[in-house]
Amino acid sequence: MRLNRDRRKILREAEKSLSIVYSAIEGVCDEESEAFDNLPEGLQESERGEKMEEAVSNLEDAKEYVDEARDAIQNAIDSIEEAMK
């Protein structure tokens, strides 16, 4: 049983780490989105603006992937706990 507790502890730590990663990505994404929004319309439509929009889109994707990983880890913890009953 101790081994299961140790594994769950490791998974909970991984979940916390992913929350930190999510927050970092979210902060950068918000800043990049705000920077794009503050560009004059002409620059928003330029190659630079398109690249900024692409970066925001990629960061949104990254947030989604991190969130999915957190959910998967929580599901694994739940499964381990169920197996112990």
PDB file with one MODEL, atoms N, CA, C and O in Angstrom:
MODEL        1
ATOM      1  N   MET A   1       0.806  -1.206   0.000  1.00  0.00           N
ATOM      2  CA  MET A   1       0.000   0.000   0.000  1.00  0.00           C
ATOM      3  C   MET A   1       0.850   1.271   0.000  1.00  0.00           C
ATOM      4  O   MET A   1       0.459   2.287  -0.576  1.00  0.00           O
ATOM      5  N   ARG A   2       1.997   1.207   0.640  1.00  0.00           N
ATOM      6  CA  ARG A   2       2.880   2.368   0.683  1.00  0.00           C
ATOM      7  C   ARG A   2       3.304   2.773  -0.724  1.00  0.00           C
ATOM      8  O   ARG A   2       3.430   3.958  -1.033  1.00  0.00           O
ATOM      9  N   LEU A   3       3.523   1.765  -1.574  1.00  0.00           N
ATOM     10  CA  LEU A   3       3.945   2.048  -2.944  1.00  0.00           C
ATOM     11  C   LEU A   3       2.869   2.846  -3.686  1.00  0.00           C
ATOM     12  O   LEU A   3       3.189   3.787  -4.413  1.00  0.00           O
ATOM     13  N   ASN A   4       1.608   2.479  -3.508  1.00  0.00           N
ATOM     14  CA  ASN A   4       0.530   3.232  -4.139  1.00  0.00           C
ATOM     15  C   ASN A   4       0.481   4.666  -3.628  1.00  0.00           C
ATOM     16  O   ASN A   4       0.262   5.598  -4.402  1.00  0.00           O
ATOM     17  N   ARG A   5       0.688   4.845  -2.317  1.00  0.00           N
ATOM     18  CA  ARG A   5       0.689   6.193  -1.731  1.00  0.00           C
ATOM     19  C   ARG A   5       1.823   7.021  -2.326  1.00  0.00           C
ATOM     20  O   ARG A   5       1.641   8.198  -2.636  1.00  0.00           O
ATOM     21  N   ASP A   6       3.005   6.397  -2.486  1.00  0.00           N
ATOM     22  CA  ASP A   6       4.151   7.100  -3.075  1.00  0.00           C
ATOM     23  C   ASP A   6       3.868   7.496  -4.519  1.00  0.00           C
ATOM     24  O   ASP A   6       4.212   8.599  -4.943  1.00  0.00           O
ATOM     25  N   ARG A   7       3.243   6.601  -5.268  1.00  0.00           N
ATOM     26  CA  ARG A   7       2.915   6.918  -6.668  1.00  0.00           C
ATOM     27  C   ARG A   7       1.897   8.049  -6.758  1.00  0.00           C
ATOM     28  O   ARG A   7       2.015   8.943  -7.596  1.00  0.00           O
ATOM     29  N   ARG A   8       0.901   7.996  -5.885  1.00  0.00           N
ATOM     30  CA  ARG A   8      -0.096   9.079  -5.895  1.00  0.00           C
ATOM     31  C   ARG A   8       0.540  10.407  -5.527  1.00  0.00           C
ATOM     32  O   ARG A   8       0.192  11.440  -6.098  1.00  0.00           O
ATOM     33  N   LYS A   9       1.460  10.391  -4.586  1.00  0.00           N
ATOM     34  CA  LYS A   9       2.159  11.618  -4.192  1.00  0.00           C
ATOM     35  C   LYS A   9       2.932  12.187  -5.384  1.00  0.00           C
ATOM     36  O   LYS A   9       2.896  13.393  -5.630  1.00  0.00           O
ATOM     37  N   ILE A  10       3.618  11.335  -6.109  1.00  0.00           N
ATOM     38  CA  ILE A  10       4.369  11.776  -7.300  1.00  0.00           C
ATOM     39  C   ILE A  10       3.410  12.365  -8.334  1.00  0.00           C
ATOM     40  O   ILE A  10       3.698  13.395  -8.943  1.00  0.00           O
ATOM     41  N   LEU A  11       2.273  11.706  -8.524  1.00  0.00           N
ATOM     42  CA  LEU A  11       1.300  12.209  -9.498  1.00  0.00           C
ATOM     43  C   LEU A  11       0.717  13.551  -9.061  1.00  0.00           C
ATOM     44  O   LEU A  11       0.508  14.436  -9.891  1.00  0.00           O
ATOM     45  N   ARG A  12       0.456  13.704  -7.773  1.00  0.00           N
ATOM     46  CA  ARG A  12      -0.062  14.992  -7.282  1.00  0.00           C
ATOM     47  C   ARG A  12       0.966  16.103  -7.468  1.00  0.00           C
ATOM     48  O   ARG A  12       0.608  17.235  -7.793  1.00  0.00           O
ATOM     49  N   GLU A  13       2.233  15.784  -7.264  1.00  0.00           N
ATOM     50  CA  GLU A  13       3.293  16.771  -7.493  1.00  0.00           C
ATOM     51  C   GLU A  13       3.379  17.138  -8.969  1.00  0.00           C
ATOM     52  O   GLU A  13       3.582  18.302  -9.316  1.00  0.00           O
ATOM     53  N   ALA A  14       3.225  16.145  -9.830  1.00  0.00           N
ATOM     54  CA  ALA A  14       3.229  16.417 -11.278  1.00  0.00           C
ATOM     55  C   ALA A  14       2.049  17.307 -11.648  1.00  0.00           C
ATOM     56  O   ALA A  14       2.180  18.222 -12.461  1.00  0.00           O
ATOM     57  N   GLU A  15       0.897  17.031 -11.046  1.00  0.00           N
ATOM     58  CA  GLU A  15      -0.293  17.838 -11.308  1.00  0.00           C
ATOM     59  C   GLU A  15      -0.068  19.293 -10.873  1.00  0.00           C
ATOM     60  O   GLU A  15      -0.457  20.222 -11.580  1.00  0.00           O
ATOM     61  N   LYS A  16       0.557  19.484  -9.711  1.00  0.00           N
ATOM     62  CA  LYS A  16       0.874  20.841  -9.239  1.00  0.00           C
ATOM     63  C   LYS A  16       1.854  21.536 -10.186  1.00  0.00           C
ATOM     64  O   LYS A  16       1.709  22.722 -10.481  1.00  0.00           O
ATOM     65  N   SER A  17       2.843  20.790 -10.655  1.00  0.00           N
ATOM     66  CA  SER A  17       3.823  21.361 -11.600  1.00  0.00           C
ATOM     67  C   SER A  17       3.132  21.800 -12.878  1.00  0.00           C
ATOM     68  O   SER A  17       3.444  22.856 -13.428  1.00  0.00           O
ATOM     69  N   LEU A  18       2.200  20.994 -13.349  1.00  0.00           N
ATOM     70  CA  LEU A  18       1.469  21.368 -14.563  1.00  0.00           C
ATOM     71  C   LEU A  18       0.615  22.614 -14.335  1.00  0.00           C
ATOM     72  O   LEU A  18       0.418  23.409 -15.254  1.00  0.00           O
ATOM     73  N   SER A  19       0.116  22.783 -13.134  1.00  0.00           N
ATOM     74  CA  SER A  19      -0.653  23.996 -12.830  1.00  0.00           C
ATOM     75  C   SER A  19       0.237  25.234 -12.916  1.00  0.00           C
ATOM     76  O   SER A  19      -0.197  26.291 -13.374  1.00  0.00           O
ATOM     77  N   ILE A  20       1.471  25.093 -12.476  1.00  0.00           N
ATOM     78  CA  ILE A  20       2.431  26.196 -12.572  1.00  0.00           C
ATOM     79  C   ILE A  20       2.740  26.486 -14.041  1.00  0.00           C
ATOM     80  O   ILE A  20       2.787  27.643 -14.457  1.00  0.00           O
ATOM     81  N   VAL A  21       2.949  25.436 -14.811  1.00  0.00           N
ATOM     82  CA  VAL A  21       3.211  25.590 -16.246  1.00  0.00           C
ATOM     83  C   VAL A  21       2.019  26.264 -16.926  1.00  0.00           C
ATOM     84  O   VAL A  21       2.195  27.170 -17.741  1.00  0.00           O
ATOM     85  N   TYR A  22       0.809  25.822 -16.589  1.00  0.00           N
ATOM     86  CA  TYR A  22      -0.398  26.400 -17.174  1.00  0.00           C
ATOM     87  C   TYR A  22      -0.465  27.902 -16.893  1.00  0.00           C
ATOM     88  O   TYR A  22      -0.746  28.698 -17.789  1.00  0.00           O
ATOM     89  N   SER A  23      -0.208  28.273 -15.657  1.00  0.00           N
ATOM     90  CA  SER A  23      -0.253  29.690 -15.280  1.00  0.00           C
ATOM     91  C   SER A  23       0.775  30.512 -16.048  1.00  0.00           C
ATOM     92  O   SER A  23       0.491  31.632 -16.472  1.00  0.00           O
ATOM     93  N   ALA A  24       1.961  29.957 -16.223  1.00  0.00           N
ATOM     94  CA  ALA A  24       3.009  30.663 -16.974  1.00  0.00           C
ATOM     95  C   ALA A  24       2.586  30.866 -18.423  1.00  0.00           C
ATOM     96  O   ALA A  24       2.727  31.959 -18.971  1.00  0.00           O
ATOM     97  N   ILE A  25       2.071  29.815 -19.035  1.00  0.00           N
ATOM     98  CA  ILE A  25       1.628  29.914 -20.431  1.00  0.00           C
ATOM     99  C   ILE A  25       0.485  30.906 -20.545  1.00  0.00           C
ATOM    100  O   ILE A  25       0.451  31.716 -21.470  1.00  0.00           O
ATOM    101  N   GLU A  26      -0.441  30.844 -19.617  1.00  0.00           N
ATOM    102  CA  GLU A  26      -1.587  31.744 -19.639  1.00  0.00           C
ATOM    103  C   GLU A  26      -1.142  33.200 -19.539  1.00  0.00           C
ATOM    104  O   GLU A  26      -1.665  34.062 -20.245  1.00  0.00           O
ATOM    105  N   GLY A  27      -0.182  33.472 -18.666  1.00  0.00           N
ATOM    106  CA  GLY A  27       0.318  34.837 -18.517  1.00  0.00           C
ATOM    107  C   GLY A  27       0.948  35.366 -19.792  1.00  0.00           C
ATOM    108  O   GLY A  27       0.681  36.493 -20.209  1.00  0.00           O
ATOM    109  N   VAL A  28       1.788  34.542 -20.408  1.00  0.00           N
ATOM    110  CA  VAL A  28       2.437  34.960 -21.658  1.00  0.00           C
ATOM    111  C   VAL A  28       1.397  35.124 -22.759  1.00  0.00           C
ATOM    112  O   VAL A  28       1.462  36.065 -23.550  1.00  0.00           O
ATOM    113  N   CYS A  29       0.449  34.214 -22.805  1.00  0.00           N
ATOM    114  CA  CYS A  29      -0.609  34.292 -23.824  1.00  0.00           C
ATOM    115  C   CYS A  29      -1.410  35.578 -23.676  1.00  0.00           C
ATOM    116  O   CYS A  29      -1.685  36.261 -24.663  1.00  0.00           O
ATOM    117  N   ASP A  30      -1.782  35.907 -22.450  1.00  0.00           N
ATOM    118  CA  ASP A  30      -2.538  37.142 -22.210  1.00  0.00           C
ATOM    119  C   ASP A  30      -1.731  38.374 -22.618  1.00  0.00           C
ATOM    120  O   ASP A  30      -2.267  39.296 -23.231  1.00  0.00           O
ATOM    121  N   GLU A  31      -0.442  38.387 -22.277  1.00  0.00           N
ATOM    122  CA  GLU A  31       0.403  39.523 -22.630  1.00  0.00           C
ATOM    123  C   GLU A  31       0.552  39.653 -24.145  1.00  0.00           C
ATOM    124  O   GLU A  31       0.490  40.757 -24.686  1.00  0.00           O
ATOM    125  N   GLU A  32       0.748  38.529 -24.822  1.00  0.00           N
ATOM    126  CA  GLU A  32       0.914  38.566 -26.285  1.00  0.00           C
ATOM    127  C   GLU A  32      -0.386  39.007 -26.958  1.00  0.00           C
ATOM    128  O   GLU A  32      -0.368  39.761 -27.931  1.00  0.00           O
ATOM    129  N   SER A  33      -1.495  38.535 -26.437  1.00  0.00           N
ATOM    130  CA  SER A  33      -2.795  38.917 -26.986  1.00  0.00           C
ATOM    131  C   SER A  33      -3.040  40.412 -26.787  1.00  0.00           C
ATOM    132  O   SER A  33      -3.533  41.094 -27.685  1.00  0.00           O
ATOM    133  N   GLU A  34      -2.695  40.906 -25.618  1.00  0.00           N
ATOM    134  CA  GLU A  34      -2.857  42.341 -25.339  1.00  0.00           C
ATOM    135  C   GLU A  34      -1.931  43.172 -26.232  1.00  0.00           C
ATOM    136  O   GLU A  34      -2.324  44.226 -26.733  1.00  0.00           O
ATOM    137  N   ALA A  35      -0.703  42.692 -26.426  1.00  0.00           N
ATOM    138  CA  ALA A  35       0.240  43.406 -27.293  1.00  0.00           C
ATOM    139  C   ALA A  35      -0.304  43.475 -28.718  1.00  0.00           C
ATOM    140  O   ALA A  35      -0.194  44.505 -29.384  1.00  0.00           O
ATOM    141  N   PHE A  36      -0.889  42.375 -29.176  1.00  0.00           N
ATOM    142  CA  PHE A  36      -1.483  42.371 -30.518  1.00  0.00           C
ATOM    143  C   PHE A  36      -2.643  43.359 -30.593  1.00  0.00           C
ATOM    144  O   PHE A  36      -2.746  44.141 -31.539  1.00  0.00           O
ATOM    145  N   ASP A  37      -3.516  43.316 -29.582  1.00  0.00           N
ATOM    146  CA  ASP A  37      -4.678  44.203 -29.572  1.00  0.00           C
ATOM    147  C   ASP A  37      -4.275  45.673 -29.551  1.00  0.00           C
ATOM    148  O   ASP A  37      -5.014  46.522 -30.048  1.00  0.00           O
ATOM    149  N   ASN A  38      -3.112  45.982 -28.981  1.00  0.00           N
ATOM    150  CA  ASN A  38      -2.654  47.365 -28.900  1.00  0.00           C
ATOM    151  C   ASN A  38      -1.938  47.846 -30.162  1.00  0.00           C
ATOM    152  O   ASN A  38      -1.606  49.026 -30.280  1.00  0.00           O
ATOM    153  N   LEU A  39      -1.700  46.932 -31.105  1.00  0.00           N
ATOM    154  CA  LEU A  39      -1.087  47.336 -32.373  1.00  0.00           C
ATOM    155  C   LEU A  39      -2.081  48.126 -33.202  1.00  0.00           C
ATOM    156  O   LEU A  39      -3.282  47.862 -33.148  1.00  0.00           O
ATOM    157  N   PRO A  40      -1.603  49.081 -33.960  1.00  0.00           N
ATOM    158  CA  PRO A  40      -2.493  49.743 -34.918  1.00  0.00           C
ATOM    159  C   PRO A  40      -3.017  48.701 -35.924  1.00  0.00           C
ATOM    160  O   PRO A  40      -2.352  47.705 -36.209  1.00  0.00           O
ATOM    161  N   GLU A  41      -4.195  48.951 -36.440  1.00  0.00           N
ATOM    162  CA  GLU A  41      -4.836  47.983 -37.338  1.00  0.00           C
ATOM    163  C   GLU A  41      -3.929  47.586 -38.506  1.00  0.00           C
ATOM    164  O   GLU A  41      -3.899  46.423 -38.909  1.00  0.00           O
ATOM    165  N   GLY A  42      -3.202  48.549 -39.039  1.00  0.00           N
ATOM    166  CA  GLY A  42      -2.304  48.254 -40.158  1.00  0.00           C
ATOM    167  C   GLY A  42      -1.239  47.236 -39.797  1.00  0.00           C
ATOM    168  O   GLY A  42      -0.911  46.364 -40.602  1.00  0.00           O
ATOM    169  N   LEU A  43      -0.697  47.342 -38.590  1.00  0.00           N
ATOM    170  CA  LEU A  43       0.309  46.385 -38.129  1.00  0.00           C
ATOM    171  C   LEU A  43      -0.311  45.033 -37.778  1.00  0.00           C
ATOM    172  O   LEU A  43       0.323  43.991 -37.949  1.00  0.00           O
ATOM    173  N   GLN A  44      -1.547  45.053 -37.288  1.00  0.00           N
ATOM    174  CA  GLN A  44      -2.214  43.785 -36.990  1.00  0.00           C
ATOM    175  C   GLN A  44      -2.352  42.932 -38.248  1.00  0.00           C
ATOM    176  O   GLN A  44      -2.298  41.703 -38.187  1.00  0.00           O
ATOM    177  N   GLU A  45      -2.527  43.589 -39.372  1.00  0.00           N
ATOM    178  CA  GLU A  45      -2.707  42.877 -40.634  1.00  0.00           C
ATOM    179  C   GLU A  45      -1.389  42.573 -41.340  1.00  0.00           C
ATOM    180  O   GLU A  45      -1.380  41.950 -42.401  1.00  0.00           O
ATOM    181  N   SER A  46      -0.288  43.007 -40.758  1.00  0.00           N
ATOM    182  CA  SER A  46       1.031  42.766 -41.345  1.00  0.00           C
ATOM    183  C   SER A  46       1.522  41.367 -40.985  1.00  0.00           C
ATOM    184  O   SER A  46       0.877  40.640 -40.229  1.00  0.00           O
ATOM    185  N   GLU A  47       2.670  41.010 -41.540  1.00  0.00           N
ATOM    186  CA  GLU A  47       3.267  39.710 -41.225  1.00  0.00           C
ATOM    187  C   GLU A  47       3.558  39.604 -39.725  1.00  0.00           C
ATOM    188  O   GLU A  47       3.365  38.551 -39.117  1.00  0.00           O
ATOM    189  N   ARG A  48       4.019  40.693 -39.149  1.00  0.00           N
ATOM    190  CA  ARG A  48       4.288  40.705 -37.706  1.00  0.00           C
ATOM    191  C   ARG A  48       3.017  40.401 -36.922  1.00  0.00           C
ATOM    192  O   ARG A  48       3.032  39.588 -35.998  1.00  0.00           O
ATOM    193  N   GLY A  49       1.930  41.049 -37.288  1.00  0.00           N
ATOM    194  CA  GLY A  49       0.653  40.818 -36.614  1.00  0.00           C
ATOM    195  C   GLY A  49       0.172  39.383 -36.772  1.00  0.00           C
ATOM    196  O   GLY A  49      -0.337  38.777 -35.829  1.00  0.00           O
ATOM    197  N   GLU A  50       0.340  38.851 -37.971  1.00  0.00           N
ATOM    198  CA  GLU A  50      -0.057  37.464 -38.223  1.00  0.00           C
ATOM    199  C   GLU A  50       0.754  36.497 -37.362  1.00  0.00           C
ATOM    200  O   GLU A  50       0.217  35.520 -36.838  1.00  0.00           O
ATOM    201  N   LYS A  51       2.047  36.777 -37.220  1.00  0.00           N
ATOM    202  CA  LYS A  51       2.907  35.921 -36.388  1.00  0.00           C
ATOM    203  C   LYS A  51       2.497  36.011 -34.913  1.00  0.00           C
ATOM    204  O   LYS A  51       2.530  35.015 -34.190  1.00  0.00           O
ATOM    205  N   MET A  52       2.115  37.205 -34.481  1.00  0.00           N
ATOM    206  CA  MET A  52       1.661  37.363 -33.099  1.00  0.00           C
ATOM    207  C   MET A  52       0.365  36.588 -32.869  1.00  0.00           C
ATOM    208  O   MET A  52       0.201  35.938 -31.836  1.00  0.00           O
ATOM    209  N   GLU A  53      -0.555  36.657 -33.836  1.00  0.00           N
ATOM    210  CA  GLU A  53      -1.803  35.893 -33.734  1.00  0.00           C
ATOM    211  C   GLU A  53      -1.518  34.398 -33.707  1.00  0.00           C
ATOM    212  O   GLU A  53      -2.151  33.651 -32.961  1.00  0.00           O
ATOM    213  N   GLU A  54      -0.574  33.971 -34.515  1.00  0.00           N
ATOM    214  CA  GLU A  54      -0.187  32.559 -34.558  1.00  0.00           C
ATOM    215  C   GLU A  54       0.392  32.128 -33.209  1.00  0.00           C
ATOM    216  O   GLU A  54       0.100  31.035 -32.724  1.00  0.00           O
ATOM    217  N   ALA A  55       1.201  32.978 -32.616  1.00  0.00           N
ATOM    218  CA  ALA A  55       1.783  32.668 -31.300  1.00  0.00           C
ATOM    219  C   ALA A  55       0.683  32.519 -30.255  1.00  0.00           C
ATOM    220  O   ALA A  55       0.718  31.593 -29.445  1.00  0.00           O
ATOM    221  N   VAL A  56      -0.281  33.415 -30.269  1.00  0.00           N
ATOM    222  CA  VAL A  56      -1.391  33.345 -29.315  1.00  0.00           C
ATOM    223  C   VAL A  56      -2.165  32.042 -29.519  1.00  0.00           C
ATOM    224  O   VAL A  56      -2.523  31.369 -28.553  1.00  0.00           O
ATOM    225  N   SER A  57      -2.413  31.700 -30.749  1.00  0.00           N
ATOM    226  CA  SER A  57      -3.124  30.454 -31.049  1.00  0.00           C
ATOM    227  C   SER A  57      -2.347  29.238 -30.542  1.00  0.00           C
ATOM    228  O   SER A  57      -2.930  28.327 -29.953  1.00  0.00           O
ATOM    229  N   ASN A  58      -1.041  29.227 -30.769  1.00  0.00           N
ATOM    230  CA  ASN A  58      -0.211  28.119 -30.290  1.00  0.00           C
ATOM    231  C   ASN A  58      -0.195  28.054 -28.766  1.00  0.00           C
ATOM    232  O   ASN A  58      -0.209  26.967 -28.187  1.00  0.00           O
ATOM    233  N   LEU A  59      -0.167  29.206 -28.125  1.00  0.00           N
ATOM    234  CA  LEU A  59      -0.198  29.227 -26.657  1.00  0.00           C
ATOM    235  C   LEU A  59      -1.547  28.742 -26.122  1.00  0.00           C
ATOM    236  O   LEU A  59      -1.598  28.057 -25.101  1.00  0.00           O
ATOM    237  N   GLU A  60      -2.630  29.091 -26.802  1.00  0.00           N
ATOM    238  CA  GLU A  60      -3.952  28.589 -26.417  1.00  0.00           C
ATOM    239  C   GLU A  60      -3.986  27.068 -26.531  1.00  0.00           C
ATOM    240  O   GLU A  60      -4.531  26.385 -25.664  1.00  0.00           O
ATOM    241  N   ASP A  61      -3.396  26.539 -27.612  1.00  0.00           N
ATOM    242  CA  ASP A  61      -3.300  25.081 -27.777  1.00  0.00           C
ATOM    243  C   ASP A  61      -2.496  24.463 -26.633  1.00  0.00           C
ATOM    244  O   ASP A  61      -2.887  23.439 -26.073  1.00  0.00           O
ATOM    245  N   ALA A  62      -1.386  25.084 -26.294  1.00  0.00           N
ATOM    246  CA  ALA A  62      -0.530  24.561 -25.221  1.00  0.00           C
ATOM    247  C   ALA A  62      -1.295  24.530 -23.898  1.00  0.00           C
ATOM    248  O   ALA A  62      -1.194  23.562 -23.145  1.00  0.00           O
ATOM    249  N   LYS A  63      -2.056  25.583 -23.615  1.00  0.00           N
ATOM    250  CA  LYS A  63      -2.862  25.600 -22.395  1.00  0.00           C
ATOM    251  C   LYS A  63      -3.839  24.432 -22.378  1.00  0.00           C
ATOM    252  O   LYS A  63      -4.019  23.776 -21.352  1.00  0.00           O
ATOM    253  N   GLU A  64      -4.462  24.181 -23.512  1.00  0.00           N
ATOM    254  CA  GLU A  64      -5.422  23.076 -23.611  1.00  0.00           C
ATOM    255  C   GLU A  64      -4.740  21.727 -23.361  1.00  0.00           C
ATOM    256  O   GLU A  64      -5.281  20.877 -22.654  1.00  0.00           O
ATOM    257  N   TYR A  65      -3.556  21.534 -23.939  1.00  0.00           N
ATOM    258  CA  TYR A  65      -2.825  20.280 -23.749  1.00  0.00           C
ATOM    259  C   TYR A  65      -2.424  20.081 -22.285  1.00  0.00           C
ATOM    260  O   TYR A  65      -2.523  18.975 -21.753  1.00  0.00           O
ATOM    261  N   VAL A  66      -1.976  21.146 -21.649  1.00  0.00           N
ATOM    262  CA  VAL A  66      -1.586  21.061 -20.239  1.00  0.00           C
ATOM    263  C   VAL A  66      -2.810  20.727 -19.390  1.00  0.00           C
ATOM    264  O   VAL A  66      -2.735  19.907 -18.474  1.00  0.00           O
ATOM    265  N   ASP A  67      -3.928  21.362 -19.697  1.00  0.00           N
ATOM    266  CA  ASP A  67      -5.158  21.097 -18.964  1.00  0.00           C
ATOM    267  C   ASP A  67      -5.590  19.638 -19.139  1.00  0.00           C
ATOM    268  O   ASP A  67      -6.022  18.998 -18.181  1.00  0.00           O
ATOM    269  N   GLU A  68      -5.474  19.120 -20.352  1.00  0.00           N
ATOM    270  CA  GLU A  68      -5.802  17.719 -20.601  1.00  0.00           C
ATOM    271  C   GLU A  68      -4.868  16.788 -19.822  1.00  0.00           C
ATOM    272  O   GLU A  68      -5.303  15.758 -19.308  1.00  0.00           O
ATOM    273  N   ALA A  69      -3.600  17.146 -19.738  1.00  0.00           N
ATOM    274  CA  ALA A  69      -2.647  16.331 -18.982  1.00  0.00           C
ATOM    275  C   ALA A  69      -3.009  16.333 -17.497  1.00  0.00           C
ATOM    276  O   ALA A  69      -2.937  15.295 -16.838  1.00  0.00           O
ATOM    277  N   ARG A  70      -3.397  17.493 -16.971  1.00  0.00           N
ATOM    278  CA  ARG A  70      -3.811  17.553 -15.561  1.00  0.00           C
ATOM    279  C   ARG A  70      -5.019  16.659 -15.320  1.00  0.00           C
ATOM    280  O   ARG A  70      -5.076  15.937 -14.324  1.00  0.00           O
ATOM    281  N   ASP A  71      -5.985  16.708 -16.234  1.00  0.00           N
ATOM    282  CA  ASP A  71      -7.168  15.863 -16.098  1.00  0.00           C
ATOM    283  C   ASP A  71      -6.798  14.380 -16.133  1.00  0.00           C
ATOM    284  O   ASP A  71      -7.322  13.587 -15.351  1.00  0.00           O
ATOM    285  N   ALA A  72      -5.901  14.012 -17.034  1.00  0.00           N
ATOM    286  CA  ALA A  72      -5.483  12.618 -17.154  1.00  0.00           C
ATOM    287  C   ALA A  72      -4.780  12.143 -15.881  1.00  0.00           C
ATOM    288  O   ALA A  72      -4.981  11.014 -15.435  1.00  0.00           O
ATOM    289  N   ILE A  73      -3.958  13.014 -15.306  1.00  0.00           N
ATOM    290  CA  ILE A  73      -3.277  12.657 -14.059  1.00  0.00           C
ATOM    291  C   ILE A  73      -4.294  12.470 -12.939  1.00  0.00           C
ATOM    292  O   ILE A  73      -4.199  11.518 -12.164  1.00  0.00           O
ATOM    293  N   GLN A  74      -5.256  13.366 -12.853  1.00  0.00           N
ATOM    294  CA  GLN A  74      -6.287  13.227 -11.815  1.00  0.00           C
ATOM    295  C   GLN A  74      -7.071  11.938 -12.026  1.00  0.00           C
ATOM    296  O   GLN A  74      -7.398  11.257 -11.054  1.00  0.00           O
ATOM    297  N   ASN A  75      -7.376  11.592 -13.258  1.00  0.00           N
ATOM    298  CA  ASN A  75      -8.073  10.336 -13.542  1.00  0.00           C
ATOM    299  C   ASN A  75      -7.228   9.134 -13.113  1.00  0.00           C
ATOM    300  O   ASN A  75      -7.762   8.151 -12.599  1.00  0.00           O
ATOM    301  N   ALA A  76      -5.924   9.210 -13.320  1.00  0.00           N
ATOM    302  CA  ALA A  76      -5.030   8.132 -12.900  1.00  0.00           C
ATOM    303  C   ALA A  76      -5.027   8.003 -11.379  1.00  0.00           C
ATOM    304  O   ALA A  76      -5.067   6.893 -10.850  1.00  0.00           O
ATOM    305  N   ILE A  77      -4.978   9.126 -10.681  1.00  0.00           N
ATOM    306  CA  ILE A  77      -5.027   9.102  -9.211  1.00  0.00           C
ATOM    307  C   ILE A  77      -6.329   8.458  -8.750  1.00  0.00           C
ATOM    308  O   ILE A  77      -6.334   7.602  -7.865  1.00  0.00           O
ATOM    309  N   ASP A  78      -7.425   8.878  -9.360  1.00  0.00           N
ATOM    310  CA  ASP A  78      -8.727   8.309  -9.000  1.00  0.00           C
ATOM    311  C   ASP A  78      -8.758   6.802  -9.235  1.00  0.00           C
ATOM    312  O   ASP A  78      -9.292   6.055  -8.416  1.00  0.00           O
ATOM    313  N   SER A  79      -8.191   6.361 -10.342  1.00  0.00           N
ATOM    314  CA  SER A  79      -8.156   4.921 -10.651  1.00  0.00           C
ATOM    315  C   SER A  79      -7.325   4.151  -9.639  1.00  0.00           C
ATOM    316  O   SER A  79      -7.716   3.064  -9.212  1.00  0.00           O
ATOM    317  N   ILE A  80      -6.193   4.700  -9.257  1.00  0.00           N
ATOM    318  CA  ILE A  80      -5.346   4.042  -8.250  1.00  0.00           C
ATOM    319  C   ILE A  80      -6.108   3.936  -6.926  1.00  0.00           C
ATOM    320  O   ILE A  80      -6.074   2.900  -6.263  1.00  0.00           O
ATOM    321  N   GLU A  81      -6.792   5.016  -6.552  1.00  0.00           N
ATOM    322  CA  GLU A  81      -7.548   4.997  -5.299  1.00  0.00           C
ATOM    323  C   GLU A  81      -8.680   3.995  -5.362  1.00  0.00           C
ATOM    324  O   GLU A  81      -8.953   3.303  -4.381  1.00  0.00           O
ATOM    325  N   GLU A  82      -9.344   3.907  -6.504  1.00  0.00           N
ATOM    326  CA  GLU A  82     -10.427   2.923  -6.668  1.00  0.00           C
ATOM    327  C   GLU A  82      -9.895   1.506  -6.581  1.00  0.00           C
ATOM    328  O   GLU A  82     -10.541   0.633  -6.001  1.00  0.00           O
ATOM    329  N   ALA A  83      -8.724   1.271  -7.152  1.00  0.00           N
ATOM    330  CA  ALA A  83      -8.133  -0.066  -7.131  1.00  0.00           C
ATOM    331  C   ALA A  83      -7.771  -0.510  -5.722  1.00  0.00           C
ATOM    332  O   ALA A  83      -7.691  -1.705  -5.439  1.00  0.00           O
ATOM    333  N   MET A  84      -7.554   0.459  -4.842  1.00  0.00           N
ATOM    334  CA  MET A  84      -7.146   0.148  -3.470  1.00  0.00           C
ATOM    335  C   MET A  84      -8.337  -0.214  -2.584  1.00  0.00           C
ATOM    336  O   MET A  84      -8.142  -0.738  -1.488  1.00  0.00           O
ATOM    337  N   LYS A  85      -9.562   0.052  -3.031  1.00  0.00           N
ATOM    338  CA  LYS A  85     -10.753  -0.207  -2.211  1.00  0.00           C
ATOM    339  C   LYS A  85     -11.074  -1.676  -2.170  1.00  0.00           C
ATOM    340  O   LYS A  85     -12.044  -2.079  -1.528  1.00  0.00           O
TER     341      LYS A  85
ENDMDL
END
